[in-house]
Amino acid sequence: MDFIAGWTSFYAAGIVLDIMTEMKGLEHLSFSSCYEDALITEIGDVQIRSLHLNHLILNKKVVDRPKDKLDVIYLEKLKRLKGIK
């Protein structure tokens, strides 16, 4: 599969990964800072980094599609449940 700068989706072992190189609302953040703030999830013995919920919420607020508004509600609930600031 070719990697397309901006956004590419990979599907393997029942998991879909979206690889994005830029996101609206996060232009002021460097890759390094996002990497350091990333949430780490372990699947088996593999650690997977994903965008911090605060960054994802910021992006969804800027994009502001109807589905993003709903996502923000659920992501805010998830933050509270996990005790993430």
Secondary structure, DSSP 8 states (H G I E B T S, - for coil): ----TTEEEEEETTEEEEEES--TT-TTS-HHHHHHH-EEEEETTEEEEE--HHHHHHHHHHH--HHHHHHHHHHHHHHHHHT--
